[in-house]
Amino acid sequence: MHDAQMDYYGTRLATCSSDRSVKIFDVRNGGQILIADLRGHEGPVWQVAWAHPMYGNILASCSYDRKVIIWKEENGTWEKTHEHAGHDSSVNSVCWAPHDCGLILACGSSDGAISLLTYTGEGQWEVKKINNAHTIGCNAVSWAPAVVPGSLIDQPSGQKPNYIKKFASGGCDNLIKLWKEDEDGQWKEEQKLEAHSDWVRDVAWAPSIGLPTSTIASCSQGVQSCDGLCTDLQVTLWKEAVDGQWVCISDVHKGQGSVSTSVTEGQQNEQ
């Protein structure tokens, strides 16, 4: 088994495995009842992700077979509603955007690209692709909260909060990159964070609910050298400073914690 995710209400559990299956269990009242065994992938399935229930019961899965499949439950039956086969290598990570942004799925692949699938209605999906997002490959994607940090505190009473579309990605180039949609609807690299000395295996953007803070966690793999020592094996916490730069606030190596407050070398991208 490679991944297991609870749905929004905590009543269903989705799992995926090297046996090419995606399974959904009813876990109410302490039970574990298999309610769906979804077959459609032709290789190990790495990750699953539930969409927000305001869009229905929707689950995404990604696989070594280079495909992303979106499943939907209709009248108690799960069916494949869309298949994205736009990558040239394994798709390693899928993550749904906050529901305020719409039904948007980010997909990171070993071909180095990131795809953004947006549901436009009547069964149609628009695809935007960030080519060469990470050299060698992309391992993880994670969306930022839709509400701009601090907007719930600074905004006048009764005014709607400011929304943004932004996500983080981690790759085999040892980098975390931050991506933001511009006014023309194009995705641009906003910053890159450098602290890892090996592949970044996962990133997670913390919820903020509009408070004046933004935090990202990242982790990297370790490689054992010929002298028996492991390199990296690192978990890092990043915090956005008031000037928009990101600060490494915690850097944990293999069980030993240390705190750093130096600003990263990530700069605004001039694309």
C-alpha positions as CSV (number, residue, x, y, z in Angstrom):
1,M,0.0,0.0,0.0
2,H,1.3,3.4,-1.0
3,D,-1.3,5.9,0.3
4,A,-4.4,6.1,2.4
5,Q,-6.7,9.1,2.7
6,M,-9.8,9.8,4.7
7,D,-12.6,11.8,3.0
8,Y,-13.9,15.2,4.2
9,Y,-16.3,13.7,6.7
10,G,-14.0,11.0,8.0
11,T,-16.5,8.2,7.0
12,R,-14.6,6.8,4.0
13,L,-11.1,5.6,3.5
14,A,-9.4,5.4,0.1
15,T,-6.2,3.4,-0.4
16,C,-4.0,2.5,-3.3
17,S,-1.4,-0.1,-3.9
18,S,1.2,-1.8,-6.2
19,D,-1.6,-4.2,-7.2
20,R,-2.9,-1.4,-9.4
21,S,-6.1,-1.0,-7.4
22,V,-7.8,1.9,-5.7
23,K,-10.1,0.7,-2.8
24,I,-12.7,2.6,-0.9
25,F,-13.8,1.5,2.6
26,D,-16.7,2.6,4.8
27,V,-15.1,3.1,8.2
28,R,-18.1,4.4,10.2
29,N,-18.6,3.0,13.7
30,G,-15.2,1.4,13.7
31,G,-16.0,-0.8,10.7
32,Q,-14.0,-1.5,7.6
33,I,-16.4,-2.4,4.8
34,L,-15.1,-2.5,1.3
35,I,-17.5,-0.6,-0.9
36,A,-15.5,-0.1,-4.1
37,D,-12.5,-1.8,-5.8
38,L,-11.6,0.6,-8.7
39,R,-9.5,-0.8,-11.6
40,G,-8.2,1.3,-14.4
41,H,-4.5,1.8,-13.8
42,E,-1.9,-0.4,-15.5
43,G,0.9,0.1,-12.9
44,P,1.4,0.7,-9.2
45,V,-0.9,3.5,-7.9
46,W,1.1,6.0,-5.8
47,Q,-1.4,8.4,-4.4
48,V,-5.1,9.2,-4.0
49,A,-6.8,12.6,-3.2
50,W,-10.4,13.4,-2.3
51,A,-12.1,16.5,-3.7
52,H,-14.2,18.7,-1.5
53,P,-17.7,17.3,-1.1
54,M,-19.4,20.4,-2.5
55,Y,-18.4,18.9,-5.9
56,G,-19.8,15.5,-5.1
57,N,-18.0,12.3,-4.2
58,I,-14.8,12.6,-6.3
59,L,-11.5,10.9,-5.9
60,A,-8.3,11.3,-8.0
61,S,-5.5,8.7,-8.3
62,C,-2.1,8.7,-10.0
63,S,0.1,5.9,-11.1
64,Y,3.4,4.7,-12.5
65,D,1.4,4.1,-15.8
66,R,1.7,7.9,-16.5
67,K,-2.0,8.4,-15.9
68,V,-4.3,10.4,-13.6
69,I,-7.8,9.0,-13.2
70,I,-10.7,10.9,-11.7
71,W,-13.4,8.7,-10.2
72,K,-16.9,9.9,-9.3
73,E,-19.7,8.2,-7.4
74,E,-23.1,8.4,-9.0
75,N,-26.1,6.7,-7.4
76,G,-23.9,4.6,-5.2
77,T,-21.7,3.4,-8.0
78,W,-18.1,4.5,-8.6
79,E,-17.1,5.1,-12.2
80,K,-14.1,6.6,-14.1
81,T,-15.2,10.1,-15.1
82,H,-11.9,11.4,-16.6
83,E,-8.5,10.1,-17.5
84,H,-5.5,12.3,-18.1
85,A,-2.6,10.8,-20.0
86,G,-0.6,13.8,-20.7
87,H,2.7,12.9,-19.0
88,D,5.7,11.0,-20.3
89,S,6.6,9.2,-17.1
90,S,5.2,8.2,-13.7
91,V,2.7,10.6,-12.1
92,N,3.8,10.7,-8.4
93,S,1.5,13.2,-6.7
94,V,-2.0,14.6,-7.0
95,C,-3.6,17.3,-4.9
96,W,-6.9,19.2,-5.1
97,A,-7.0,23.0,-4.8
98,P,-9.0,24.6,-2.0
99,H,-12.7,24.4,-2.9
100,D,-12.9,28.3,-3.1
101,C,-10.6,28.1,-6.2
102,G,-12.8,25.7,-8.1
103,L,-12.4,22.0,-9.0
104,I,-8.7,22.0,-9.9
105,L,-6.2,19.2,-9.6
106,A,-2.4,19.6,-9.6
107,C,-0.4,16.6,-10.8
108,G,3.4,16.2,-10.4
109,S,5.3,13.8,-12.7
110,S,8.7,12.2,-13.0
111,D,8.9,13.8,-16.5
112,G,9.6,17.1,-14.6
113,A,6.2,18.6,-15.5
114,I,3.2,19.6,-13.4
115,S,-0.3,19.5,-14.9
116,L,-3.2,21.6,-13.7
117,L,-6.6,20.1,-14.5
118,T,-9.6,22.4,-14.2
119,Y,-13.2,21.2,-14.5
120,T,-15.1,23.6,-16.8
121,G,-18.5,21.9,-16.7
122,E,-20.4,19.3,-18.7
123,G,-17.7,16.7,-18.2
124,Q,-14.9,18.8,-19.7
125,W,-11.5,19.4,-18.2
126,E,-9.1,22.2,-19.2
127,V,-5.4,21.3,-19.0
128,K,-2.5,23.6,-18.3
129,K,1.0,22.3,-18.1
130,I,4.2,23.6,-16.4
131,N,7.0,22.0,-18.4
132,N,10.4,21.6,-16.8
133,A,9.0,22.5,-13.4
134,H,11.7,20.3,-11.8
135,T,14.7,18.8,-13.6
136,I,14.7,15.0,-13.3
137,G,11.2,14.9,-11.8
138,C,8.5,16.2,-9.5
139,N,7.7,14.2,-6.5
140,A,5.0,16.2,-4.6
141,V,2.5,19.0,-4.9
142,S,0.6,20.9,-2.2
143,W,-1.8,23.8,-2.4
144,A,-1.7,27.0,-0.4
145,P,-4.8,28.0,1.5
146,A,-7.1,30.0,-0.8
147,V,-7.3,33.0,1.6
148,V,-4.4,35.4,1.4
149,P,-2.5,35.4,4.8
150,G,-3.7,38.2,7.0
151,S,-6.7,39.1,4.8
152,L,-9.2,38.0,7.5
153,I,-7.7,40.4,10.0
154,D,-7.0,43.4,7.7
155,Q,-10.2,43.4,5.6
156,P,-13.2,45.7,6.5
157,S,-16.1,44.1,8.1
158,G,-18.5,42.3,5.7
159,Q,-16.0,42.3,2.8
160,K,-15.1,39.1,1.2
161,P,-11.5,37.9,1.8
162,N,-8.8,38.0,-0.9
163,Y,-8.3,34.7,-2.7
164,I,-5.1,33.4,-4.4
165,K,-4.2,30.3,-6.4
166,K,-0.8,29.1,-5.3
167,F,0.9,25.8,-4.7
168,A,4.3,24.3,-3.7
169,S,6.1,21.5,-5.4
170,G,9.1,19.4,-4.5
171,G,11.5,17.6,-6.9
172,C,14.5,15.5,-7.7
173,D,16.5,18.8,-8.1
174,N,16.5,19.1,-4.3
175,L,14.3,22.2,-4.6
176,I,10.9,23.4,-3.3
177,K,9.3,25.7,-5.7
178,L,6.3,28.1,-5.2
179,W,3.9,28.6,-8.1
180,K,1.3,31.3,-8.5
181,E,-1.4,32.0,-11.2
182,D,-1.0,35.4,-12.7
183,E,-3.7,37.7,-14.0
184,D,-3.5,36.1,-17.5
185,G,-4.2,32.7,-16.0
186,Q,-0.6,31.5,-16.5
187,W,1.4,29.7,-13.9
188,K,4.7,31.3,-12.9
189,E,7.5,30.3,-10.6
190,E,7.3,32.8,-7.7
191,Q,10.2,31.5,-5.5
192,K,12.4,28.6,-4.9
193,L,13.5,27.3,-1.5
194,E,17.0,25.7,-1.1
195,A,17.9,23.8,2.0
196,H,17.9,20.1,1.0
197,S,20.9,18.2,-0.3
198,D,18.8,15.3,-1.8
199,W,15.5,14.7,-3.5
200,V,12.5,16.5,-1.9
201,R,10.0,13.7,-1.4
202,D,7.1,15.6,0.0
203,V,5.8,19.1,0.7
204,A,2.8,20.2,2.8
205,W,1.3,23.7,3.0
206,A,-0.2,24.3,6.5
207,P,-3.8,25.7,6.8
208,S,-3.8,29.4,7.7
209,I,-7.5,30.4,7.8
210,G,-6.5,33.9,6.8
211,L,-4.1,34.5,9.8
212,P,-1.0,36.5,9.1
213,T,1.3,33.5,8.7
214,S,2.2,31.0,6.0
215,T,4.1,27.7,6.7
216,I,5.4,24.9,4.6
217,A,6.9,21.6,5.7
218,S,9.2,19.6,3.4
219,C,11.1,16.4,3.7
220,S,13.9,14.7,1.7
221,Q,15.3,11.2,1.3
222,G,18.6,10.1,2.5
223,V,21.3,8.1,0.7
224,Q,23.7,5.8,2.6
225,S,27.3,6.4,1.5
226,C,30.1,3.9,1.4
227,D,31.3,4.9,4.9
228,G,27.9,4.0,6.3
229,L,26.7,7.6,6.9
230,C,23.4,8.8,5.7
231,T,23.1,12.2,4.0
232,D,20.2,14.6,4.3
233,L,17.2,12.6,5.9
234,Q,15.9,16.1,6.6
235,V,12.6,17.6,7.6
236,T,12.4,21.4,7.2
237,L,9.8,24.0,8.2
238,W,9.6,27.2,6.3
239,K,7.8,30.5,7.2
240,E,7.0,33.4,5.0
241,A,8.4,36.7,6.3
242,V,6.7,40.0,6.1
243,D,8.8,41.0,3.1
244,G,7.6,37.9,1.2
245,Q,10.8,36.0,1.5
246,W,10.8,32.5,3.2
247,V,12.7,31.7,6.3
248,C,13.9,28.3,7.4
249,I,12.6,28.1,11.0
250,S,13.3,24.4,11.8
251,D,15.7,22.0,10.3
252,V,15.6,18.4,11.7
253,H,18.2,15.9,10.7
254,K,17.6,12.3,11.6
255,G,16.1,12.9,15.0
256,Q,18.3,15.8,16.0
257,G,16.5,19.2,15.9
258,S,18.1,22.6,15.3
259,V,16.5,25.9,14.6
260,S,17.7,28.3,11.9
261,T,16.3,31.8,11.2
262,S,18.3,32.8,8.1
263,V,16.5,33.9,5.0
264,T,16.7,31.4,2.2
265,E,18.3,32.3,-1.1
266,G,15.0,32.0,-3.0
267,Q,14.4,35.0,-5.1
268,Q,11.5,36.4,-7.1
269,N,11.5,34.7,-10.5
270,E,11.9,37.1,-13.4
271,Q,9.9,35.0,-15.8
